[in-house]
Amino acid sequence: MLSIIKSMSLQGLEGFLVDVEVDVSAGIPNWDIVGLPDISIKEAKERVKIAIKNSGYEFKSRKIVVNLAPANTKKEGPQFDLPIAIGILVAFEEIKRQDFSKTIFLGELSLEGQIKPINGILPMCIEAKKLGIKNVIVPKENAEEAAIVEDIEVIGVEELKEVVYYLNDEIYIKPTYVNIEELFMNTKEYQLDFSEVKGQENIKRALEIAAAGGHNCLLVGSPGAGKTMMVRRIPSILPDLSFEEALEVTKIHSIAGTLPQNVPIITTRPYRSPHHTVSISSLVGGGRIPKPGEISLAHNGVLFLDELPEFNKNTLEVLRGPLEDKKVTISRVNAALTYPCDFMLVASMNPCPCGFYGSKEKECTCTQEAINKYMNKISGPLLDRIDIQVEVMPVKYQKLKEDGQAETSKNIRERVNKARKIQIERYGNYGIYSNSQLTPKLIDIYCKIDSKSSKLLQIAFENLHLSARAYNRILKVARTIADLEQKENIEAKHIAEAIQYRSLDKKYFNN
């Protein structure tokens, strides 16, 4: 007897429909799974067989062939355990229903018949909806994540026999429903707040501009100046995540298996801080079974690289393409997988190996040759891709003992949200959300400057030896500064402030 059960698989961030065709016939008992299955699917034979037995059903000695169509596309993952088991039970006539054309099954089976959660539920359900699927049967722990997708009925199940009872109309399982608006309203409060930071008003201002425009940022300063402390508070001032952005972020974390437990959708911007020993594949993605890397897990959020020169230089150079293209492509024999990686890069570093070059508090013990070698670990092309570069000085004692609370992250975030709203409305027809995403063509349209501002830029170029890419980045930052002031046109003062955020080019990187 032949049965056809529908399931889903993933290729990068996109799901695709898989027909699980199960044929059970008389003959020498044998079991084959064909259709380019990976090892985890081939191993399903023993899991499914024992799970069916331990669920109270007889596993008959027959010739069984399972085909995963389309046969020319590689399939990966344990989510085919449940559809294979259902297909066999339909062929064994344990399940009476025959029409499953509008239903997909996803889930891994344990040996005792329990249905275990899997990764990538959200992107698979999004694609299922596009293909006209009406019902999705998934592990109970994945049900709320699947229910984020509207207009499909999600049935969360815990064991194989429960699915059989449900399909035979012996029990009723209430579909899972998620209130998306409530999830966004209950966004968690941040434990770290800028109100806890004494002084450093210039750094707070730079980080506010970076957050408002999505600009890459580099902090250079001596140990103990507060670089890491302030960067850890950046998530508290980032603009609110839209539903579309939240879906993109959740899809990536769902595939990577990093979605927090009992969190159906991520409602706050990601913050990733990999150690400087991170490998290239861990940073940009890849591996034997390709998975998103840190840059994709930071999509629509922040990637923080602490002690930037300590990272392997080859690893840092790999970032150059993704920083420009906002996506990374991983090529394999069977396919090329593309993951989005539109993140805000924030990095910190010391000004020299000992950390005290230019410090008024402690004398630097490094030779000029050692300083130059240390700084040259950061290549010019990578530095050019960083819009804002600021020097962090230690806080004076008088600032530390001052009474009174500094401005809260909530107040800063309100200004950031207003500026980002202006950008979203301005670029609504171009599919971008922030000034950092402006192309050269859009810069010509939205970053026009007057003669006074143009003269300022000319002086900066002659003194700082800036590149053409730095010219565009100054204009982008100036556009964000104007947006924070809710000014329609870029003024000379906005250009002047933006130029200040490139001053480290001369002080540290042009020796």
C-alpha positions in Angstrom: 0.0 0.0 0.0 1.2 3.5 -0.9 0.8 6.5 1.4 2.0 10.1 0.8 2.7 12.4 3.8 3.9 16.0 3.5 6.8 17.5 5.4 9.3 20.3 5.1 13.0 20.7 4.9 15.4 23.7 4.8 17.8 25.2 2.4 19.4 28.1 4.0 16.7 30.3 5.5 14.0 29.0 3.1 11.8 26.0 3.6 10.7 23.6 0.8 8.0 21.0 0.6 9.0 17.3 0.8 6.6 14.5 -0.1 7.3 11.5 2.1 6.2 8.6 -0.1 5.9 5.3 1.8 5.3 2.0 0.0 4.6 -1.1 2.1 4.4 -4.4 0.1 4.8 -8.2 0.5 8.2 -9.6 0.0 11.5 -10.1 1.8 11.4 -7.8 4.9 13.6 -4.8 4.1 13.6 -1.1 4.6 15.2 1.6 2.4 15.0 5.4 2.5 15.9 7.1 -0.8 15.8 10.7 -2.1 19.2 12.1 -1.0 18.7 11.6 2.8 21.5 12.6 5.2 22.8 10.3 8.0 20.3 11.6 10.5 17.4 10.6 8.2 18.9 7.2 7.4 19.2 6.5 11.1 15.4 7.2 11.4 14.7 3.6 10.4 15.6 2.3 13.8 14.1 5.2 15.7 10.8 5.0 13.9 10.5 1.2 14.1 11.1 1.1 17.9 8.9 4.2 18.5 6.0 2.5 16.6 6.4 -0.7 18.7 6.7 1.2 22.0 3.6 3.2 21.1 1.5 0.0 21.2 1.4 -0.7 17.4 2.6 -3.8 15.6 5.5 -3.3 13.2 4.7 -5.8 10.5 7.5 -7.6 8.6 7.1 -6.1 5.1 9.2 -4.6 2.4 9.2 -0.8 3.1 10.5 1.9 0.7 10.5 5.5 1.8 11.1 8.1 -0.9 11.7 11.8 -0.1 10.6 13.8 -3.1 12.0 15.9 -4.8 14.7 13.3 -5.1 17.4 15.6 -6.5 17.6 17.9 -3.4 19.5 16.8 -0.3 17.4 16.5 2.9 18.8 17.1 6.4 17.4 16.9 9.9 15.4 14.6 12.2 12.1 16.3 11.4 11.2 13.4 9.0 10.8 10.9 11.8 7.2 11.8 12.5 6.0 11.9 8.8 7.8 8.6 8.1 6.1 7.0 11.1 2.7 8.4 10.1 3.2 7.1 6.5 3.9 3.6 7.7 1.0 3.6 10.1 -1.3 4.7 7.3 0.1 1.9 5.1 -0.5 -0.5 8.0 -4.1 0.8 8.2 -3.7 1.9 11.8 -4.7 5.4 10.6 -8.0 5.6 8.7 -7.7 9.1 7.2 -6.2 9.1 3.7 -6.2 12.7 2.6 -3.2 14.7 4.0 -2.8 17.1 1.1 -3.2 20.2 3.3 -1.3 19.0 6.3 2.4 18.8 7.1 4.1 16.8 9.8 7.3 17.8 11.6 9.0 16.1 14.6 11.7 13.9 15.9 10.8 10.7 17.6 12.4 9.2 20.7 12.5 5.4 21.1 9.5 5.5 23.5 7.4 7.4 21.0 7.8 10.9 22.4 7.9 13.7 19.9 10.9 15.9 20.5 11.4 19.6 19.3 13.4 20.5 16.2 15.1 23.5 14.8 13.8 25.7 12.0 10.1 25.4 12.6 9.3 29.0 11.8 10.9 29.3 8.3 9.3 25.9 7.4 5.8 27.1 8.5 6.2 30.4 6.7 6.9 28.5 3.5 4.1 26.0 4.2 1.6 28.9 4.4 2.8 30.2 1.0 2.2 26.7 -0.5 -1.4 26.6 0.7 -0.9 24.3 3.7 -3.7 24.7 6.2 -2.7 22.4 9.1 0.7 21.8 10.8 1.3 19.1 13.3 4.5 19.8 15.3 6.1 19.0 18.6 4.4 20.6 21.6 7.5 22.6 22.4 7.5 24.1 18.9 3.8 24.9 18.7 3.9 28.6 19.8 6.8 29.3 17.4 4.8 27.8 14.6 1.7 29.7 15.6 3.5 33.0 14.9 2.5 32.3 11.3 -1.1 33.4 10.8 -3.8 31.5 8.9 -2.5 28.0 9.6 -3.9 25.7 12.2 -1.1 24.5 14.5 -1.5 21.3 16.5 1.1 20.7 19.2 1.6 17.0 20.1 3.8 15.2 22.6 3.7 11.5 21.5 3.1 9.4 18.5 0.0 7.6 19.7 -1.5 11.0 20.4 -1.2 11.9 16.7 -2.8 8.6 15.7 -5.7 9.2 18.0 -6.1 12.8 16.7 -6.0 11.7 13.0 -8.6 9.0 13.8 -10.9 11.6 15.4 -10.7 9.8 18.8 -9.4 12.9 20.6 -9.6 16.6 20.0 -6.5 18.8 20.3 -7.0 22.5 20.6 -5.0 24.5 18.1 -2.2 26.7 19.5 -2.8 30.4 19.4 -0.3 33.2 20.1 -1.1 36.8 20.8 1.7 38.6 18.9 0.8 42.1 20.1 1.0 40.9 23.7 4.4 39.4 23.1 5.7 42.7 21.8 4.1 44.7 24.6 5.8 42.4 27.2 9.3 43.1 25.9 11.7 42.5 28.7 13.3 45.4 30.6 17.1 45.8 30.3 19.2 45.1 33.3 22.0 47.5 32.2 21.2 51.2 31.8 23.2 54.3 30.6 22.0 56.1 33.8 24.6 54.0 35.6 27.4 55.5 33.6 29.1 58.6 35.1 30.5 61.1 32.7 31.5 60.0 29.1 28.9 62.2 27.6 30.8 62.4 24.3 30.8 58.5 24.0 27.1 58.3 24.9 26.4 60.8 22.1 28.4 58.8 19.6 26.6 55.6 20.6 23.3 57.3 20.4 24.1 58.4 16.8 25.3 54.8 16.0 22.1 53.3 17.3 19.9 55.8 15.5 21.5 55.2 12.1 22.7 51.6 12.5 26.3 52.8 12.1 29.4 50.7 12.8 31.4 52.1 15.7 35.0 51.7 17.1 36.0 52.7 20.6 39.7 53.2 21.3 40.9 53.8 24.8 43.1 52.6 27.7 42.1 49.6 29.9 39.5 50.6 32.5 38.2 53.6 30.5 34.8 52.0 30.3 34.6 50.8 26.7 33.1 47.4 27.3 30.8 48.7 30.1 29.2 51.2 27.7 29.0 48.8 24.7 27.0 46.3 26.9 24.4 49.0 27.4 23.9 49.6 23.7 21.0 47.1 23.4 19.0 49.3 25.8 19.0 52.2 23.4 18.5 50.4 20.1 15.3 51.2 18.2 12.3 48.9 18.7 12.2 45.8 16.5 9.4 45.8 13.9 7.4 42.6 13.4 9.1 42.0 10.0 12.5 42.4 11.5 11.6 40.1 14.4 10.5 37.4 12.0 13.9 37.6 10.2 15.8 37.4 13.5 13.7 34.5 14.8 14.1 32.5 11.6 17.8 32.6 11.9 17.9 31.7 15.6 15.3 29.0 15.0 17.6 27.3 12.4 20.7 27.7 14.5 19.0 26.2 17.5 19.6 29.3 19.6 16.0 30.4 20.1 15.5 30.8 23.9 13.2 28.2 25.5 9.5 29.3 25.6 10.2 32.3 23.4 8.2 31.9 20.2 9.5 35.1 18.6 12.5 37.4 19.5 11.2 40.9 20.2 14.5 42.6 21.1 17.5 43.2 18.9 20.2 40.5 19.2 23.5 41.2 20.9 26.4 38.9 20.1 29.9 39.1 21.5 32.2 36.2 20.2 35.6 35.6 21.8 38.6 36.7 19.9 39.6 33.0 19.3 36.4 32.5 17.2 37.0 30.6 13.9 36.0 31.9 10.5 33.2 29.3 10.1 31.8 30.2 13.6 31.9 33.9 12.7 30.5 33.9 9.2 28.7 30.5 9.1 29.4 27.1 7.6 30.5 23.8 9.0 29.8 20.2 7.8 26.1 20.9 8.1 26.0 24.7 7.3 24.6 26.9 10.1 24.4 30.6 10.5 27.4 32.2 12.1 27.7 35.0 14.6 27.3 37.7 12.0 23.9 36.3 11.0 22.9 35.7 14.6 23.5 39.4 15.1 21.2 40.3 12.1 19.2 43.4 12.9 21.2 43.8 16.1 24.8 44.3 17.4 28.0 42.3 16.9 30.5 43.3 19.5 34.2 42.5 18.9 36.1 43.3 22.1 39.9 43.8 21.8 39.7 43.9 18.0 43.4 43.5 17.3 43.4 40.2 19.2 41.2 38.6 16.5 42.9 36.6 13.8 43.6 39.0 10.9 42.2 36.6 8.3 39.0 36.2 10.4 38.5 40.0 10.4 39.2 40.4 6.7 36.3 38.0 6.0 34.0 40.6 7.5 34.6 43.1 4.8 32.2 41.6 2.2 29.3 41.0 4.7 29.6 44.5 6.1 29.0 45.9 2.6 26.6 43.3 1.1 24.6 42.7 4.3 24.5 39.0 3.5 26.9 36.0 3.5 26.8 33.1 1.0 28.2 29.7 2.0 28.9 27.5 -1.0 28.6 23.7 -0.8 28.6 21.0 -3.4 24.9 20.6 -3.4 23.8 24.2 -2.9 24.8 27.8 -2.1 23.2 29.0 1.1 22.7 32.7 1.8 22.0 34.1 5.2 21.3 37.8 5.9 23.7 39.7 8.2 22.7 43.3 8.5 24.3 44.0 11.8 25.7 47.0 13.6 29.4 46.3 14.2 30.8 47.7 17.5 34.4 47.1 18.3 36.8 48.2 21.0 40.6 48.2 21.3 43.5 49.6 23.2 45.6 52.3 21.4 48.8 50.1 21.8 50.0 46.8 23.2 50.4 48.1 26.8 47.2 50.2 26.4 48.4 53.6 27.5 49.6 55.3 24.3 48.3 59.0 24.5 47.2 58.5 28.1 47.7 61.3 30.7 47.3 58.9 33.6 50.1 56.4 32.8 53.2 56.4 30.6 53.2 54.2 27.5 56.1 51.6 27.5 55.7 50.6 23.8 58.1 51.5 21.0 56.7 53.3 18.0 57.4 50.2 15.9 55.3 48.1 18.3 52.4 50.6 18.2 52.5 50.6 14.4 52.5 46.8 14.3 49.6 46.6 16.7 47.5 49.2 14.8 48.3 47.5 11.5 46.4 44.4 12.6 43.3 46.4 11.6 43.4 46.8 7.8 42.5 50.1 6.1 39.6 48.6 4.1 38.1 47.2 7.3 38.6 50.5 9.1 37.0 52.4 6.2 33.8 50.4 6.9 33.5 51.7 10.4 31.5 55.0 10.3 32.2 56.2 13.9 35.6 56.1 15.6 35.9 57.7 19.0 38.5 57.9 21.7 37.5 56.9 25.2 39.3 58.7 28.0 39.2 57.6 31.7 36.6 59.3 33.8 37.9 62.0 36.2 37.4 61.5 40.0 35.2 64.6 40.2 32.7 63.1 37.7 32.6 59.8 39.6 31.6 61.5 42.9 29.0 63.8 41.4 25.5 63.4 42.7 22.6 63.1 40.4 21.5 60.5 37.9 22.7 60.5 34.3 20.2 60.3 31.4 18.4 57.0 31.3 18.5 54.6 28.3 14.7 55.0 28.0 15.1 58.7 27.2 17.9 58.0 24.7 15.9 55.3 23.1 12.9 57.6 22.6 15.1 59.9 20.5 16.6 57.0 18.6 13.1 55.6 17.8 12.0 59.0 16.5 15.1 59.3 14.2 14.7 55.7 13.0 11.0 56.3 12.3 12.0 59.2 10.0 14.4 57.0 8.2 11.9 54.2 7.7 9.3 56.6 6.3 11.9 58.2 4.0 13.3 55.0 2.6 10.0 53.0 2.6 10.1 52.5 -1.2 13.7 51.3 -1.2 13.4 48.4 1.2 15.9 49.8 3.7 15.5 50.8 7.4 18.4 53.0 8.3 21.0 55.6 7.1 23.8 53.0 7.3 22.1 51.1 4.4 22.2 54.0 2.0 23.7 53.3 -1.4 25.8 55.9 -3.3 22.8 56.7 -5.5 20.6 57.3 -2.4 23.3 59.3 -0.8 23.2 61.7 -3.7 19.5 62.1 -3.3 19.1 62.4 0.5 22.5 63.6 1.7 22.9 66.8 -0.3 25.0 69.5 1.4 25.6 73.3 0.9 28.8 75.0 -0.1 29.8 75.7 3.6 29.5 72.0 4.4 31.3 71.0 1.3 34.3 73.3 2.2 34.4 71.6 5.7 34.6 68.2 4.0 37.4 69.3 1.7 39.5 70.5 4.6 38.9 67.2 6.4 40.0 65.2 3.4 43.2 67.2 3.0 44.1 66.9 6.7 43.0 63.4 7.4 43.8 61.7 4.0 40.3 60.1 4.0 39.2 57.6 1.4 36.2 57.9 -1.0 34.4 55.4 1.2 35.0 57.6 4.3 33.4 60.5 2.4 30.2 58.5 2.0 30.3 57.4 5.7 30.6 61.0 6.9 27.6 62.0 4.9 25.6 59.0 6.3 26.5 59.9 9.9 25.7 63.6 9.3 22.3 62.5 7.9 21.6 60.6 11.2 22.7 63.6 13.3 20.2 65.8 11.3 17.5 63.1 11.9 18.1 63.1 15.6 17.5 66.9 15.5 14.5 66.3 13.2 16.1 68.5 10.5 15.2 68.0 6.9 18.5 69.2 5.5 22.1 68.4 6.6 23.7 71.5 8.0 27.4 72.5 8.5 27.3 71.7 12.2 26.1 68.1 11.4 29.0 67.7 9.0 31.5 69.1 11.5 30.3 66.6 14.2 30.4 63.7 11.7 34.0 64.6 10.8 35.0 64.4 14.5 34.1 60.7 14.4 36.8 60.1 11.8 39.6 62.0 13.7 41.2 58.7 14.9 42.2 58.0 11.3 45.0 60.6 11.7 45.9 60.1 15.3 46.3 56.3 15.4 46.0 54.8 11.9 48.1 57.0 9.6 51.4 56.7 11.4 
